[in-house]
């Protein structure tokens, strides 16, 4: 599956637009991660436990979106966007969406560097 945050797929032609596809996951903070993040917040620096949690969430949401696109017969998703929102105290949703499409590659031929003279 090819993915693009552009409205097009560079080097390809969109032959068919199928539907909007999305994936989401709702995650809550882990007490152990929360405690370590609080300590890290005092001294400063990256909150790696939360970075890892967000990365896992992004990947899970993307996988769900890609699976929906595959079921529609798509080979690409364009216009991909991410969104987050708070669902409840300590729980957040990560949402990703885009347009499932069928693309074909453009076959551009390079100009002949030694054209025939004539």
N, CA, C and O atoms as a GROMACS GRO file, in nm:
protein
  472
    1UNK      N    1   0.086  -0.118   0.000
    1UNK     CA    2   0.000   0.000   0.000
    1UNK      C    3   0.090   0.123   0.000
    1UNK      O    4   0.177   0.138   0.086
    2UNK      N    5   0.068   0.212  -0.097
    2UNK     CA    6   0.143   0.336  -0.101
    2UNK      C    7   0.066   0.443  -0.024
    2UNK      O    8  -0.057   0.449  -0.030
    3UNK      N    9   0.139   0.525   0.049
    3UNK     CA   10   0.078   0.625   0.136
    3UNK      C   11   0.132   0.762   0.104
    3UNK      O   12   0.252   0.779   0.078
    4UNK      N   13   0.044   0.863   0.106
    4UNK     CA   14   0.086   1.000   0.078
    4UNK      C   15   0.001   1.097   0.158
    4UNK      O   16  -0.121   1.080   0.168
    5UNK      N   17   0.066   1.199   0.215
    5UNK     CA   18  -0.012   1.304   0.280
    5UNK      C   19  -0.050   1.412   0.179
    5UNK      O   20  -0.120   1.507   0.214
    6UNK      N   21  -0.006   1.398   0.055
    6UNK     CA   22  -0.046   1.488  -0.053
    6UNK      C   23  -0.182   1.444  -0.107
    6UNK      O   24  -0.228   1.334  -0.076
    7UNK      N   25  -0.244   1.527  -0.187
    7UNK     CA   26  -0.372   1.490  -0.249
    7UNK      C   27  -0.352   1.404  -0.372
    7UNK      O   28  -0.448   1.356  -0.433
    8UNK      N   29  -0.226   1.384  -0.409
    8UNK     CA   30  -0.190   1.301  -0.524
    8UNK      C   31  -0.082   1.204  -0.480
    8UNK      O   32  -0.031   1.212  -0.368
    9UNK      N   33  -0.047   1.112  -0.568
    9UNK     CA   34   0.064   1.020  -0.544
    9UNK      C   35   0.169   1.052  -0.649
    9UNK      O   36   0.152   1.017  -0.766
   10UNK      N   37   0.278   1.119  -0.610
   10UNK     CA   38   0.379   1.158  -0.708
   10UNK      C   39   0.426   1.039  -0.793
   10UNK      O   40   0.451   0.930  -0.743
   11UNK      N   41   0.435   1.065  -0.924
   11UNK     CA   42   0.478   0.962  -1.016
   11UNK      C   43   0.369   0.864  -1.054
   11UNK      O   44   0.395   0.765  -1.122
   12UNK      N   45   0.247   0.892  -1.011
   12UNK     CA   46   0.135   0.802  -1.038
   12UNK      C   47   0.012   0.882  -1.083
   12UNK      O   48   0.002   1.002  -1.058
   13UNK      N   49  -0.078   0.813  -1.148
   13UNK     CA   50  -0.207   0.870  -1.186
   13UNK      C   51  -0.315   0.801  -1.105
   13UNK      O   52  -0.318   0.679  -1.096
   14UNK      N   53  -0.404   0.880  -1.046
   14UNK     CA   54  -0.518   0.822  -0.974
   14UNK      C   55  -0.621   0.780  -1.078
   14UNK      O   56  -0.676   0.863  -1.149
   15UNK      N   57  -0.646   0.649  -1.085
   15UNK     CA   58  -0.741   0.594  -1.182
   15UNK      C   59  -0.882   0.585  -1.125
   15UNK      O   60  -0.980   0.596  -1.197
   16UNK      N   61  -0.889   0.565  -0.994
   16UNK     CA   62  -1.020   0.546  -0.932
   16UNK      C   63  -1.013   0.591  -0.786
   16UNK      O   64  -0.924   0.551  -0.712
   17UNK      N   65  -1.109   0.672  -0.748
   17UNK     CA   66  -1.124   0.714  -0.609
   17UNK      C   67  -1.228   0.622  -0.547
   17UNK      O   68  -1.339   0.610  -0.599
   18UNK      N   69  -1.194   0.557  -0.436
   18UNK     CA   70  -1.284   0.457  -0.378
   18UNK      C   71  -1.368   0.513  -0.264
   18UNK      O   72  -1.491   0.519  -0.274
   19UNK      N   73  -1.304   0.554  -0.155
   19UNK     CA   74  -1.380   0.603  -0.040
   19UNK      C   75  -1.283   0.659   0.063
   19UNK      O   76  -1.163   0.638   0.055
   20UNK      N   77  -1.337   0.731   0.159
   20UNK     CA   78  -1.258   0.777   0.273
   20UNK      C   79  -1.239   0.656   0.365
   20UNK      O   80  -1.334   0.583   0.393
   21UNK      N   81  -1.116   0.638   0.411
   21UNK     CA   82  -1.086   0.529   0.504
   21UNK      C   83  -1.023   0.589   0.629
   21UNK      O   84  -0.963   0.696   0.624
   22UNK      N   85  -1.038   0.520   0.739
   22UNK     CA   86  -0.985   0.572   0.864
   22UNK      C   87  -0.943   0.457   0.955
   22UNK      O   88  -0.979   0.342   0.932
   23UNK      N   89  -0.868   0.491   1.055
   23UNK     CA   90  -0.831   0.397   1.160
   23UNK      C   91  -0.817   0.477   1.288
   23UNK      O   92  -0.778   0.594   1.286
   24UNK      N   93  -0.848   0.414   1.399
   24UNK     CA   94  -0.833   0.485   1.526
   24UNK      C   95  -0.800   0.387   1.636
   24UNK      O   96  -0.820   0.266   1.624
   25UNK      N   97  -0.748   0.442   1.743
   25UNK     CA   98  -0.724   0.365   1.865
   25UNK      C   99  -0.738   0.460   1.983
   25UNK      O  100  -0.705   0.578   1.973
   26UNK      N  101  -0.788   0.409   2.092
   26UNK     CA  102  -0.800   0.486   2.215
   26UNK      C  103  -0.706   0.422   2.316
   26UNK      O  104  -0.714   0.302   2.342
   27UNK      N  105  -0.619   0.501   2.371
   27UNK     CA  106  -0.520   0.451   2.465
   27UNK      C  107  -0.527   0.530   2.595
   27UNK      O  108  -0.558   0.649   2.596
   28UNK      N  109  -0.498   0.460   2.704
   28UNK     CA  110  -0.491   0.529   2.833
   28UNK      C  111  -0.347   0.525   2.880
   28UNK      O  112  -0.267   0.441   2.839
   29UNK      N  113  -0.317   0.617   2.969
   29UNK     CA  114  -0.182   0.622   3.026
   29UNK      C  115  -0.164   0.509   3.125
   29UNK      O  116  -0.259   0.470   3.194
   30UNK      N  117  -0.046   0.457   3.132
   30UNK     CA  118  -0.008   0.351   3.226
   30UNK      C  119   0.045   0.416   3.353
   30UNK      O  120   0.122   0.512   3.346
   31UNK      N  121   0.005   0.367   3.468
   31UNK     CA  122   0.044   0.428   3.596
   31UNK      C  123   0.196   0.437   3.609
   31UNK      O  124   0.248   0.540   3.651
   32UNK      N  125   0.266   0.332   3.573
   32UNK     CA  126   0.412   0.333   3.580
   32UNK      C  127   0.472   0.437   3.487
   32UNK      O  128   0.564   0.508   3.524
   33UNK      N  129   0.418   0.445   3.365
   33UNK     CA  130   0.465   0.545   3.270
   33UNK      C  131   0.436   0.685   3.322
   33UNK      O  132   0.517   0.776   3.308
   34UNK      N  133   0.318   0.701   3.381
   34UNK     CA  134   0.277   0.832   3.433
   34UNK      C  135   0.371   0.878   3.544
   34UNK      O  136   0.409   0.995   3.548
   35UNK      N  137   0.409   0.788   3.633
   35UNK     CA  138   0.500   0.821   3.742
   35UNK      C  139   0.636   0.863   3.688
   35UNK      O  140   0.693   0.964   3.730
   36UNK      N  141   0.688   0.784   3.593
   36UNK     CA  142   0.819   0.816   3.534
   36UNK      C  143   0.813   0.948   3.456
   36UNK      O  144   0.908   1.026   3.460
   37UNK      N  145   0.703   0.972   3.388
   37UNK     CA  146   0.688   1.097   3.313
   37UNK      C  147   0.684   1.216   3.408
   37UNK      O  148   0.740   1.321   3.379
   38UNK      N  149   0.617   1.199   3.522
   38UNK     CA  150   0.612   1.308   3.620
   38UNK      C  151   0.751   1.342   3.671
   38UNK      O  152   0.785   1.459   3.686
   39UNK      N  153   0.831   1.239   3.698
   39UNK     CA  154   0.968   1.262   3.744
   39UNK      C  155   1.051   1.329   3.635
   39UNK      O  156   1.128   1.420   3.663
   40UNK      N  157   1.035   1.284   3.512
   40UNK     CA  158   1.110   1.340   3.399
   40UNK      C  159   1.069   1.485   3.376
   40UNK      O  160   1.151   1.568   3.338
   41UNK      N  161   0.943   1.514   3.400
   41UNK     CA  162   0.891   1.649   3.380
   41UNK      C  163   0.960   1.749   3.473
   41UNK      O  164   0.975   1.866   3.438
   42UNK      N  165   1.002   1.702   3.590
   42UNK     CA  166   1.070   1.789   3.687
   42UNK      C  167   1.209   1.829   3.635
   42UNK      O  168   1.248   1.945   3.644
   43UNK      N  169   1.282   1.732   3.580
   43UNK     CA  170   1.419   1.758   3.536
   43UNK      C  171   1.427   1.798   3.389
   43UNK      O  172   1.531   1.848   3.344
   44UNK      N  173   1.320   1.777   3.314
   44UNK     CA  174   1.319   1.814   3.173
   44UNK      C  175   1.364   1.700   3.083
   44UNK      O  176   1.421   1.602   3.131
   45UNK      N  177   1.340   1.714   2.956
   45UNK     CA  178   1.379   1.613   2.859
   45UNK      C  179   1.259   1.544   2.797
   45UNK      O  180   1.144   1.572   2.831
   46UNK      N  181   1.289   1.455   2.705
   46UNK     CA  182   1.183   1.383   2.632
   46UNK      C  183   1.116   1.283   2.724
   46UNK      O  184   1.181   1.214   2.803
   47UNK      N  185   0.985   1.276   2.714
   47UNK     CA  186   0.907   1.177   2.788
   47UNK      C  187   0.897   1.053   2.700
   47UNK      O  188   0.796   1.032   2.632
   48UNK      N  189   1.002   0.971   2.701
   48UNK     CA  190   1.012   0.859   2.608
   48UNK      C  191   0.899   0.758   2.622
   48UNK      O  192   0.858   0.698   2.523
   49UNK      N  193   0.847   0.740   2.742
   49UNK     CA  194   0.736   0.646   2.760
   49UNK      C  195   0.614   0.692   2.680
   49UNK      O  196   0.545   0.610   2.619
   50UNK      N  197   0.588   0.822   2.679
   50UNK     CA  198   0.476   0.875   2.602
   50UNK      C  199   0.506   0.876   2.452
   50UNK      O  200   0.417   0.855   2.370
   51UNK      N  201   0.631   0.901   2.417
   51UNK     CA  202   0.670   0.895   2.276
   51UNK      C  203   0.645   0.755   2.222
   51UNK      O  204   0.591   0.740   2.112
   52UNK      N  205   0.684   0.654   2.297
   52UNK     CA  206   0.661   0.515   2.256
   52UNK      C  207   0.512   0.484   2.247
   52UNK      O  208   0.468   0.418   2.153
   53UNK      N  209   0.435   0.531   2.343
   53UNK     CA  210   0.291   0.508   2.343
   53UNK      C  211   0.226   0.571   2.219
   53UNK      O  212   0.142   0.509   2.155
   54UNK      N  213   0.266   0.694   2.186
   54UNK     CA  214   0.212   0.759   2.067
   54UNK      C  215   0.253   0.688   1.939
   54UNK      O  216   0.172   0.676   1.847
   55UNK      N  217   0.376   0.642   1.932
   55UNK     CA  218   0.423   0.569   1.814
   55UNK      C  219   0.344   0.440   1.795
   55UNK      O  220   0.303   0.408   1.683
   56UNK      N  221   0.322   0.366   1.903
   56UNK     CA  222   0.241   0.244   1.896
   56UNK      C  223   0.098   0.276   1.852
   56UNK      O  224   0.040   0.204   1.771
   57UNK      N  225   0.043   0.384   1.904
   57UNK     CA  226  -0.093   0.425   1.868
   57UNK      C  227  -0.102   0.463   1.721
   57UNK      O  228  -0.197   0.423   1.652
   58UNK      N  229  -0.005   0.540   1.672
   58UNK     CA  230  -0.004   0.580   1.530
   58UNK      C  231   0.001   0.457   1.441
   58UNK      O  232  -0.073   0.448   1.343
   59UNK      N  233   0.089   0.363   1.475
   59UNK     CA  234   0.104   0.244   1.391
   59UNK      C  235  -0.022   0.159   1.391
   59UNK      O  236  -0.062   0.109   1.286
   60UNK      N  237  -0.084   0.143   1.506
   60UNK     CA  238  -0.208   0.065   1.514
   60UNK      C  239  -0.319   0.131   1.432
   60UNK      O  240  -0.390   0.063   1.358
   61UNK      N  241  -0.336   0.262   1.445
   61UNK     CA  242  -0.438   0.334   1.368
   61UNK      C  243  -0.410   0.324   1.218
   61UNK      O  244  -0.502   0.303   1.139
   62UNK      N  245  -0.283   0.340   1.178
   62UNK     CA  246  -0.246   0.329   1.036
   62UNK      C  247  -0.277   0.190   0.983
   62UNK      O  248  -0.334   0.176   0.874
   63UNK      N  249  -0.242   0.086   1.059
   63UNK     CA  250  -0.269  -0.051   1.015
   63UNK      C  251  -0.417  -0.074   0.994
   63UNK      O  252  -0.457  -0.141   0.899
   64UNK      N  253  -0.499  -0.020   1.081
   64UNK     CA  254  -0.645  -0.036   1.067
   64UNK      C  255  -0.695   0.037   0.943
   64UNK      O  256  -0.781  -0.015   0.871
   65UNK      N  257  -0.643   0.157   0.916
   65UNK     CA  258  -0.683   0.232   0.797
   65UNK      C  259  -0.640   0.158   0.670
   65UNK      O  260  -0.718   0.146   0.576
   66UNK      N  261  -0.517   0.108   0.669
   66UNK     CA  262  -0.466   0.035   0.552
   66UNK      C  263  -0.550  -0.088   0.525
   66UNK      O  264  -0.579  -0.118   0.409
   67UNK      N  265  -0.588  -0.161   0.628
   67UNK     CA  266  -0.670  -0.281   0.609
   67UNK      C  267  -0.805  -0.245   0.547
   67UNK      O  268  -0.853  -0.318   0.460
   68UNK      N  269  -0.867  -0.136   0.589
   68UNK     CA  270  -0.994  -0.094   0.529
   68UNK      C  271  -0.975  -0.059   0.381
   68UNK      O  272  -1.060  -0.091   0.299
   69UNK      N  273  -0.864   0.006   0.348
   69UNK     CA  274  -0.836   0.040   0.209
   69UNK      C  275  -0.815  -0.086   0.126
   69UNK      O  276  -0.865  -0.095   0.013
   70UNK      N  277  -0.743  -0.183   0.180
   70UNK     CA  278  -0.721  -0.310   0.108
   70UNK      C  279  -0.854  -0.380   0.078
   70UNK      O  280  -0.873  -0.432  -0.031
   71UNK      N  281  -0.944  -0.380   0.175
   71UNK     CA  282  -1.074  -0.444   0.156
   71UNK      C  283  -1.155  -0.378   0.045
   71UNK      O  284  -1.240  -0.442  -0.017
   72UNK      N  285  -1.129  -0.250   0.020
   72UNK     CA  286  -1.196  -0.178  -0.089
   72UNK      C  287  -1.129  -0.202  -0.224
   72UNK      O  288  -1.184  -0.166  -0.328
   73UNK      N  289  -1.010  -0.262  -0.223
   73UNK     CA  290  -0.936  -0.285  -0.348
   73UNK      C  291  -0.838  -0.175  -0.382
   73UNK      O  292  -0.792  -0.166  -0.496
   74UNK      N  293  -0.805  -0.091  -0.287
   74UNK     CA  294  -0.712   0.020  -0.310
   74UNK      C  295  -0.568  -0.030  -0.310
   74UNK      O  296  -0.536  -0.132  -0.249
   75UNK      N  297  -0.482   0.044  -0.380
   75UNK     CA  298  -0.338   0.017  -0.371
   75UNK      C  299  -0.264   0.140  -0.320
   75UNK      O  300  -0.141   0.141  -0.314
   76UNK      N  301  -0.340   0.245  -0.282
   76UNK     CA  302  -0.279   0.366  -0.228
   76UNK      C  303  -0.382   0.442  -0.144
   76UNK      O  304  -0.503   0.425  -0.160
   77UNK      N  305  -0.330   0.525  -0.053
   77UNK     CA  306  -0.414   0.616   0.025
   77UNK      C  307  -0.350   0.753   0.016
   77UNK      O  308  -0.231   0.769   0.043
   78UNK      N  309  -0.428   0.852  -0.024
   78UNK     CA  310  -0.378   0.989  -0.038
   78UNK      C  311  -0.448   1.080   0.062
   78UNK      O  312  -0.554   1.046   0.116
   79UNK      N  313  -0.389   1.196   0.085
   79UNK     CA  314  -0.449   1.296   0.174
   79UNK      C  315  -0.453   1.251   0.319
   79UNK      O  316  -0.547   1.284   0.391
   80UNK      N  317  -0.353   1.178   0.362
   80UNK     CA  318  -0.353   1.124   0.498
   80UNK      C  319  -0.334   1.235   0.601
   80UNK      O  320  -0.247   1.321   0.586
   81UNK      N  321  -0.417   1.232   0.704
   81UNK     CA  322  -0.411   1.328   0.813
   81UNK      C  323  -0.427   1.255   0.945
   81UNK      O  324  -0.494   1.152   0.953
   82UNK      N  325  -0.366   1.310   1.049
   82UNK     CA  326  -0.377   1.257   1.185
   82UNK      C  327  -0.452   1.356   1.272
   82UNK      O  328  -0.446   1.477   1.250
   83UNK      N  329  -0.523   1.304   1.371
   83UNK     CA  330  -0.593   1.387   1.467
   83UNK      C  331  -0.590   1.316   1.602
   83UNK      O  332  -0.590   1.194   1.609
   84UNK      N  333  -0.588   1.394   1.708
   84UNK     CA  334  -0.597   1.337   1.842
   84UNK      C  335  -0.704   1.411   1.920
   84UNK      O  336  -0.733   1.528   1.894
   85UNK      N  337  -0.762   1.341   2.016
   85UNK     CA  338  -0.860   1.405   2.104
   85UNK      C  339  -0.863   1.332   2.237
   85UNK      O  340  -0.832   1.213   2.245
   86UNK      N  341  -0.901   1.404   2.342
   86UNK     CA  342  -0.917   1.343   2.473
   86UNK      C  343  -1.055   1.281   2.480
   86UNK      O  344  -1.155   1.345   2.449
   87UNK      N  345  -1.060   1.156   2.522
   87UNK     CA  346  -1.187   1.084   2.534
   87UNK      C  347  -1.237   1.090   2.678
   87UNK      O  348  -1.355   1.116   2.703
   88UNK      N  349  -1.147   1.064   2.771
   88UNK     CA  350  -1.179   1.066   2.914
   88UNK      C  351  -1.052   1.104   2.989
   88UNK      O  352  -0.946   1.119   2.928
   89UNK      N  353  -1.062   1.120   3.119
   89UNK     CA  354  -0.945   1.152   3.200
   89UNK      C  355  -0.839   1.044   3.179
   89UNK      O  356  -0.860   0.928   3.213
   90UNK      N  357  -0.725   1.083   3.124
   90UNK     CA  358  -0.614   0.990   3.105
   90UNK      C  359  -0.624   0.902   2.982
   90UNK      O  360  -0.540   0.814   2.964
   91UNK      N  361  -0.724   0.923   2.896
   91UNK     CA  362  -0.739   0.842   2.774
   91UNK      C  363  -0.753   0.934   2.653
   91UNK      O  364  -0.826   1.033   2.657
   92UNK      N  365  -0.683   0.898   2.546
   92UNK     CA  366  -0.686   0.978   2.425
   92UNK      C  367  -0.710   0.889   2.302
   92UNK      O  368  -0.673   0.772   2.301
   93UNK      N  369  -0.772   0.948   2.202
   93UNK     CA  370  -0.791   0.879   2.074
   93UNK      C  371  -0.692   0.935   1.974
   93UNK      O  372  -0.671   1.056   1.966
   94UNK      N  373  -0.632   0.846   1.897
   94UNK     CA  374  -0.550   0.886   1.784
   94UNK      C  375  -0.626   0.838   1.661
   94UNK      O  376  -0.658   0.720   1.649
   95UNK      N  377  -0.653   0.929   1.570
   95UNK     CA  378  -0.738   0.904   1.454
   95UNK      C  379  -0.659   0.940   1.329
   95UNK      O  380  -0.597   1.046   1.324
   96UNK      N  381  -0.661   0.853   1.228
   96UNK     CA  382  -0.595   0.881   1.101
   96UNK      C  383  -0.695   0.854   0.989
   96UNK      O  384  -0.773   0.759   0.996
   97UNK      N  385  -0.693   0.939   0.887
   97UNK     CA  386  -0.787   0.920   0.776
   97UNK      C  387  -0.723   0.965   0.645
   97UNK      O  388  -0.626   1.041   0.644
   98UNK      N  389  -0.779   0.916   0.537
   98UNK     CA  390  -0.732   0.951   0.403
   98UNK      C  391  -0.830   0.898   0.300
   98UNK      O  392  -0.936   0.846   0.335
   99UNK      N  393  -0.794   0.912   0.173
   99UNK     CA  394  -0.880   0.866   0.065
   99UNK      C  395  -0.816   0.745  -0.002
   99UNK      O  396  -0.703   0.751  -0.049
  100UNK      N  397  -0.890   0.634  -0.004
  100UNK     CA  398  -0.843   0.512  -0.069
  100UNK      C  399  -0.860   0.528  -0.219
  100UNK      O  400  -0.967   0.565  -0.267
  101UNK      N  401  -0.753   0.500  -0.293
  101UNK     CA  402  -0.754   0.516  -0.439
  101UNK      C  403  -0.682   0.399  -0.506
  101UNK      O  404  -0.611   0.322  -0.442
  102UNK      N  405  -0.703   0.389  -0.637
  102UNK     CA  406  -0.626   0.297  -0.720
  102UNK      C  407  -0.538   0.385  -0.808
  102UNK      O  408  -0.588   0.474  -0.876
  103UNK      N  409  -0.408   0.359  -0.805
  103UNK     CA  410  -0.313   0.437  -0.884
  103UNK      C  411  -0.236   0.347  -0.980
  103UNK      O  412  -0.220   0.227  -0.956
  104UNK      N  413  -0.189   0.408  -1.087
  104UNK     CA  414  -0.098   0.340  -1.179
  104UNK      C  415   0.024   0.429  -1.196
  104UNK      O  416   0.012   0.552  -1.196
  105UNK      N  417   0.142   0.369  -1.211
  105UNK     CA  418   0.262   0.450  -1.226
  105UNK      C  419   0.267   0.520  -1.360
  105UNK      O  420   0.223   0.466  -1.462
  106UNK      N  421   0.322   0.640  -1.360
  106UNK     CA  422   0.347   0.711  -1.485
  106UNK      C  423   0.480   0.661  -1.539
  106UNK      O  424   0.577   0.652  -1.464
  107UNK      N  425   0.484   0.630  -1.666
  107UNK     CA  426   0.610   0.584  -1.726
  107UNK      C  427   0.662   0.694  -1.815
  107UNK      O  428   0.629   0.703  -1.933
  108UNK      N  429   0.743   0.778  -1.756
  108UNK     CA  430   0.806   0.885  -1.832
  108UNK      C  431   0.937   0.834  -1.888
  108UNK      O  432   1.018   0.774  -1.818
  109UNK      N  433   0.956   0.859  -2.016
  109UNK     CA  434   1.081   0.819  -2.079
  109UNK      C  435   1.174   0.939  -2.082
  109UNK      O  436   1.135   1.050  -2.118
  110UNK      N  437   1.297   0.914  -2.045
  110UNK     CA  438   1.397   1.020  -2.051
  110UNK      C  439   1.428   1.052  -2.196
  110UNK      O  440   1.426   0.963  -2.281
  111UNK      N  441   1.457   1.178  -2.226
  111UNK     CA  442   1.488   1.211  -2.365
  111UNK      C  443   1.617   1.142  -2.408
  111UNK      O  444   1.707   1.119  -2.327
  112UNK      N  445   1.624   1.109  -2.535
  112UNK     CA  446   1.743   1.046  -2.591
  112UNK      C  447   1.857   1.146  -2.591
  112UNK      O  448   1.845   1.251  -2.655
  113UNK      N  449   1.970   1.117  -2.520
  113UNK     CA  450   2.078   1.215  -2.514
  113UNK      C  451   2.155   1.225  -2.646
  113UNK      O  452   2.232   1.319  -2.666
  114UNK      N  453   2.134   1.130  -2.736
  114UNK     CA  454   2.203   1.130  -2.865
  114UNK      C  455   2.103   1.115  -2.980
  114UNK      O  456   2.101   1.014  -3.049
  115UNK      N  457   2.019   1.219  -2.999
  115UNK     CA  458   1.919   1.207  -3.105
  115UNK      C  459   1.987   1.197  -3.242
  115UNK      O  460   2.097   1.248  -3.264
  116UNK      N  461   1.919   1.131  -3.332
  116UNK     CA  462   1.975   1.119  -3.466
  116UNK      C  463   1.965   1.252  -3.536
  116UNK      O  464   1.865   1.322  -3.527
  117UNK      N  465   2.072   1.286  -3.608
  117UNK     CA  466   2.076   1.410  -3.684
  117UNK      C  467   2.023   1.382  -3.823
  117UNK      O  468   2.057   1.280  -3.883
  118UNK      N  469   1.943   1.467  -3.872
  118UNK     CA  470   1.904   1.432  -4.002
  118UNK      C  471   1.832   1.522  -4.080
  118UNK      O  472   1.798   1.491  -4.194
   0.00000   0.00000   0.00000
